[in-house]
């Protein structure tokens, strides 16, 4: 897993942020996100505790979901986005790391000829990631 983390809110609930691999049987058009099958996506979950957040994802069919450490906790913008969504489950394409392997945290202003783009992809409901059935597939192959 590429990274993930959590933060506890003042009311006792948590927001868990995970970087997962996009399911291969999700939506075919990718909704213009640029995140094809197998691409990393950032998933946000709002739940009562960390175990319930991971259970919510596992119940949707994302079986290999684990939270090890707290190396990439959700940013304040991510927390705001997931709190304002009625489902409490959001995703978007994960930010790409630069050549040195460092993930950009915000717009970087450099003295270069390239213009700095401040636009980011919008958050999508989890249904858009999992496809029209809303389920990522069976947990195990049929016996």
C-alpha positions as CSV (number, residue, x, y, z in Angstrom):
1,X,0.0,0.0,0.0
2,X,1.3,3.4,-0.9
3,X,0.3,5.3,2.2
4,X,-2.5,6.3,4.5
5,X,-3.4,7.8,7.8
6,X,-6.1,9.1,10.0
7,X,-7.1,12.0,12.2
8,X,-9.4,12.1,15.2
9,X,-12.0,14.9,15.2
10,X,-13.1,16.8,18.3
11,X,-16.4,14.9,18.4
12,X,-14.6,11.5,18.6
13,X,-15.1,10.3,15.1
14,X,-12.2,9.7,12.7
15,X,-11.4,10.5,9.1
16,X,-9.2,7.8,7.4
17,X,-7.3,8.6,4.2
18,X,-5.9,5.7,2.2
19,X,-4.1,5.4,-1.1
20,X,-5.4,2.4,-2.9
21,X,-5.2,0.9,-6.4
22,X,-8.2,1.5,-8.6
23,X,-10.3,-1.6,-9.1
24,X,-9.9,-3.1,-12.6
25,X,-13.7,-3.7,-12.9
26,X,-14.8,-0.1,-12.0
27,X,-16.2,2.4,-14.5
28,X,-14.8,2.0,-18.0
29,X,-14.7,5.6,-18.9
30,X,-12.9,6.7,-15.7
31,X,-15.1,9.8,-15.7
32,X,-12.4,12.0,-17.2
33,X,-10.3,11.5,-14.0
34,X,-7.2,10.2,-15.8
35,X,-7.1,7.3,-13.3
36,X,-7.4,4.2,-15.3
37,X,-7.6,0.7,-13.8
38,X,-4.7,0.0,-11.5
39,X,-3.9,3.7,-11.0
40,X,-3.5,5.0,-7.4
41,X,-6.6,6.7,-5.9
42,X,-7.0,8.6,-2.6
43,X,-10.0,7.3,-0.6
44,X,-11.5,9.2,2.3
45,X,-13.8,7.6,4.9
46,X,-15.6,9.2,7.8
47,X,-16.6,6.7,10.6
48,X,-16.9,6.3,14.3
49,X,-13.4,4.7,14.6
50,X,-10.6,3.3,12.4
51,X,-11.9,-0.2,12.4
52,X,-15.3,0.8,11.2
53,X,-13.8,3.0,8.5
54,X,-11.9,0.0,7.1
55,X,-15.0,-2.2,7.5
56,X,-17.0,0.2,5.4
57,X,-14.5,-0.2,2.6
58,X,-14.3,-4.0,3.0
59,X,-18.1,-4.3,2.8
60,X,-17.9,-2.5,-0.6
61,X,-15.6,-5.3,-1.9
62,X,-12.2,-3.6,-1.4
63,X,-10.8,-6.5,0.5
64,X,-7.0,-5.8,0.8
65,X,-7.5,-2.6,2.9
66,X,-5.2,-2.0,5.8
67,X,-4.0,1.0,7.7
68,X,-0.4,0.7,8.8
69,X,1.0,3.7,10.5
70,X,0.0,7.3,10.0
71,X,2.5,8.5,7.3
72,X,-0.1,10.3,5.2
73,X,-2.9,11.6,7.3
74,X,-5.8,13.5,5.7
75,X,-5.2,17.2,5.0
76,X,-7.6,19.8,6.3
77,X,-9.1,20.1,2.8
78,X,-9.7,16.4,2.7
79,X,-11.3,16.4,6.1
80,X,-13.6,19.2,5.0
81,X,-14.6,17.4,1.8
82,X,-15.5,14.1,3.5
83,X,-17.4,15.9,6.3
84,X,-19.6,17.8,3.8
85,X,-20.5,14.7,1.8
86,X,-23.6,12.8,2.9
87,X,-22.1,9.3,2.4
88,X,-18.8,10.0,4.1
89,X,-16.9,8.0,1.4
90,X,-15.0,9.9,-1.3
91,X,-12.2,9.3,-3.8
92,X,-10.1,11.0,-6.4
93,X,-6.9,10.2,-8.3
94,X,-3.9,10.3,-6.0
95,X,-1.5,13.2,-6.4
96,X,1.6,12.1,-8.4
97,X,5.0,12.2,-6.9
98,X,7.7,14.2,-8.6
99,X,11.0,12.7,-9.8
100,X,12.5,12.7,-6.3
101,X,9.6,10.7,-5.0
102,X,8.2,13.6,-3.0
103,X,4.4,14.1,-3.1
104,X,3.4,17.7,-3.6
105,X,1.3,19.1,-0.8
106,X,0.1,22.2,-2.5
107,X,0.9,24.6,-5.3
108,X,4.6,25.2,-5.6
109,X,5.8,28.5,-6.9
110,X,9.1,28.1,-8.7
111,X,11.0,30.4,-10.9
112,X,10.5,28.4,-14.1
113,X,9.0,28.8,-17.5
114,X,6.2,26.4,-16.7
115,X,3.0,28.0,-15.3
116,X,1.8,26.7,-12.0
117,X,-1.6,25.1,-12.2
118,X,-3.7,25.3,-9.0
119,X,-6.6,23.2,-10.3
120,X,-7.2,19.8,-8.8
121,X,-9.5,17.0,-9.5
122,X,-12.8,17.1,-7.7
123,X,-13.8,14.5,-5.2
124,X,-16.2,11.7,-6.5
125,X,-18.6,9.5,-4.5
126,X,-17.4,6.0,-4.0
127,X,-20.1,4.7,-6.4
128,X,-18.1,6.2,-9.3
129,X,-15.0,4.2,-8.3
130,X,-16.8,0.9,-7.9
131,X,-18.9,0.9,-11.1
132,X,-22.6,0.8,-11.8
133,X,-23.3,-2.1,-9.4
134,X,-21.6,-0.2,-6.5
135,X,-19.6,-3.3,-5.5
136,X,-16.0,-4.0,-6.5
137,X,-16.5,-7.7,-7.0
138,X,-16.6,-11.0,-5.1
139,X,-14.3,-11.5,-2.1
140,X,-13.3,-14.9,-3.4
141,X,-13.8,-16.8,-6.6
142,X,-16.8,-19.1,-6.6
143,X,-16.0,-22.6,-5.6
